Amino acid sequence: MVLAELQGSIIGALQQLQHATIVDDKVVNECLNEITRALLQADVQFKLVRDMQTNIKNVLATQYGSAGHDKRNNIKKLVCNELCKILDSGKPSFTPKKEKPSVVMFVGLQGSGKTTTCTKYAYYHQKKGWKPALVCADTFRAGAFDQLKQNATKAKIPYYGSYMESDPVKIAVDGVERFKKENRDLIIVDTSGRHKQEAALFEEMRQISEATKPDLVIFVMDSSIGQAAFDQARAFKQSVAVGAVIITKMDGHAKGGGALSAVAATKSPVIFIGTGEHTDEFEEFNVKSFAERLTGIGNLSGFVKKVQEVVPIDQHTELLQKLLEGKLTLRNMYEIYQYNLEMGPTSQILSMLPGGAELMPKGEEKEQQRKIKRRMILMDSMTKQELDSTNPKLMNESRMMRIARGSGSQVKDVKEMLEEYKRMANMLANTKGLTKKGLKIPQNRETNARQMSKALSPQMLKQLGGMGGLMGMFRGGDI
Ligand SMILES: Nc1nc2c(ncn2[C@@H]2O[C@H](COP(=O)(O)OP(=O)(O)OP(=O)(O)O)[C@@H](O)[C@H]2O)c(=O)[nH]1
């Protein structure tokens, strides 16, 4: 997860409480001191951290006498609540509505990740049923339009810009008008950035804002600036009506905690965070679930939401049935891979679960996704009969050679893919055993667990303890 180091330290400190035989003042102080150190290392302002510690101690003092288990859980919840206070701006942000045209303008310093983030924002909403469009009003940086064009084309999002026109205000107005006529319901305007917060940047922003009358102005900032985010956010807010903030590059910067809390202190809601260079490395920022993840409370509801985005509740029951019966065809494996790719980075999803962040380090995940794509290419060269068979003997040497030729791969790649298939099929056979043992689970939790299993890669499912593990997690979970 982003801020994995901070998460690790906080969870580590809280675990000390679990291991202690008696949770006395000394143990509590040690735990809180460790959390304090971790937050300061993440560049969170000293005063906020100190207040947090004082508040927790004050509450604990009034609850003197609560027994060990309750006390441990209570401290965890108190830490989580205090983190929420630090991260919460207390202000909701404008949310665009489908079918009703909204104009969203992006502002920020040069290199903060504005152009990349515009596409991420558009793509995120497109996946949820909006009809976004991108307007490039950045005439300052040569290549900005090409970059936006390239990103938009890749994500299949309509775009507007000009190589000839030098007036960014005119481009913005023309683009917005055009997309309104085309009934686009989310029109995103990318503006130019400058190296410094010079007057020209603010003047241009003001003019574009006046001319396009955006429903929301989003300020994009780089997380690496840490606490300095406070001054930057305030400077932008004073010039344009910033309604929300997106913090980028949270994947690479330990100072992200500082940036998040500093922005909250300016009373600007952080709505998304950027977690990588790719279009889908983008997370909705929800204070409560983020604090829960930091404290290891886990966020099953966020996890399920993510799964539900990809697998609608009443669909693919056939696949689910097959998985539960332990029958798996190569076509099913293909479908599972598809879900896996659609869900976005696996580590991002896993990090929503208690202890999930450690399951798949970011580097390994990229390799895993590459493998999945290679295997799907192999399967594209298979016949209908091969894809729907459950008979492992069908795949003889000559078939393997044909598939390898057809997909531009080698026979050893086909063999490797078939090995993976066998492994998955065996694992599902075991899962069947587990479900047959008659786990009694409330309907909605069972449905959630089943839904989740459909979208997980077998490797992930295994890491989570198979279908039985998933269901157990829902039984003990918070939804
Ligand atoms: N690791 C990481 N890199 C990011 C993220 N967001 C953007 N970037 C990278 O940051 C660099 C700058 O991003 P741009 O989108 O070009 O920045 P910009 O703010 O539009 O720049 P100007 O148009 O010059 O103002 C690019 O290399 C992006 O790939 C993120 O969340 N994580």
Ligand as a Chemical Component Dictionary entry (heavy atoms), coordinates in Angstrom:
data_LIG
# 
_chem_comp.id                   LIG 
_chem_comp.type                 NON-POLYMER 
_chem_comp.pdbx_formal_charge   0 
_chem_comp.three_letter_code    LIG 
# 
loop_
_chem_comp_atom.comp_id 
_chem_comp_atom.atom_id 
_chem_comp_atom.alt_atom_id 
_chem_comp_atom.type_symbol 
_chem_comp_atom.charge 
_chem_comp_atom.model_Cartn_x 
_chem_comp_atom.model_Cartn_y 
_chem_comp_atom.model_Cartn_z 
_chem_comp_atom.pdbx_ordinal 
LIG N1  N1  N 0 5.313 7.381  -9.715  1  
LIG C1  C1  C 0 4.344 8.216  -10.105 2  
LIG N2  N2  N 0 4.591 9.038  -11.129 3  
LIG C2  C2  C 0 3.608 9.875  -11.509 4  
LIG C3  C3  C 0 2.339 9.901  -10.867 5  
LIG N3  N3  N 0 1.589 10.845 -11.482 6  
LIG C4  C4  C 0 2.354 11.371 -12.472 7  
LIG N4  N4  N 0 3.564 10.794 -12.498 8  
LIG C5  C5  C 0 4.714 11.089 -13.377 9  
LIG O1  O1  O 0 5.128 12.428 -13.148 10 
LIG C6  C6  C 0 5.675 12.984 -14.318 11 
LIG C7  C7  C 0 5.032 14.343 -14.614 12 
LIG O2  O2  O 0 3.663 14.113 -14.927 13 
LIG P1  P1  P 0 2.831 15.061 -15.918 14 
LIG O3  O3  O 0 1.461 14.524 -15.948 15 
LIG O4  O4  O 0 3.540 15.246 -17.211 16 
LIG O5  O5  O 0 2.915 16.416 -15.112 17 
LIG P2  P2  P 0 2.209 17.827 -15.383 18 
LIG O6  O6  O 0 1.882 18.365 -14.062 19 
LIG O7  O7  O 0 1.098 17.691 -16.358 20 
LIG O8  O8  O 0 3.325 18.678 -16.017 21 
LIG P3  P3  P 0 3.120 20.067 -16.815 22 
LIG O9  O9  O 0 2.173 19.790 -17.926 23 
LIG O10 O10 O 0 4.495 20.371 -17.299 24 
LIG O11 O11 O 0 2.608 21.027 -15.848 25 
LIG C8  C8  C 0 5.442 11.963 -15.426 26 
LIG O12 O12 O 0 6.630 11.242 -15.608 27 
LIG C9  C9  C 0 4.363 11.058 -14.846 28 
LIG O13 O13 O 0 4.420 9.749  -15.362 29 
LIG C10 C10 C 0 2.120 9.009  -9.738  30 
LIG O14 O14 O 0 1.081 8.968  -9.101  31 
LIG N5  N5  N 0 3.171 8.195  -9.421  32 
# 
loop_
_chem_comp_bond.comp_id 
_chem_comp_bond.atom_id_1 
_chem_comp_bond.atom_id_2 
_chem_comp_bond.value_order 
_chem_comp_bond.pdbx_ordinal 
LIG N1  C1  SING 1  
LIG C1  N2  DOUB 2  
LIG C1  N5  SING 3  
LIG N2  C2  SING 4  
LIG C2  C3  DOUB 5  
LIG C2  N4  SING 6  
LIG C3  N3  SING 7  
LIG C3  C10 SING 8  
LIG N3  C4  DOUB 9  
LIG C4  N4  SING 10 
LIG N4  C5  SING 11 
LIG C5  O1  SING 12 
LIG C5  C9  SING 13 
LIG O1  C6  SING 14 
LIG C6  C7  SING 15 
LIG C6  C8  SING 16 
LIG C7  O2  SING 17 
LIG O2  P1  SING 18 
LIG P1  O3  DOUB 19 
LIG P1  O4  SING 20 
LIG P1  O5  SING 21 
LIG O5  P2  SING 22 
LIG P2  O6  DOUB 23 
LIG P2  O7  SING 24 
LIG P2  O8  SING 25 
LIG O8  P3  SING 26 
LIG P3  O9  DOUB 27 
LIG P3  O10 SING 28 
LIG P3  O11 SING 29 
LIG C8  O12 SING 30 
LIG C8  C9  SING 31 
LIG C9  O13 SING 32 
LIG C10 O14 DOUB 33 
LIG C10 N5  SING 34 
# 
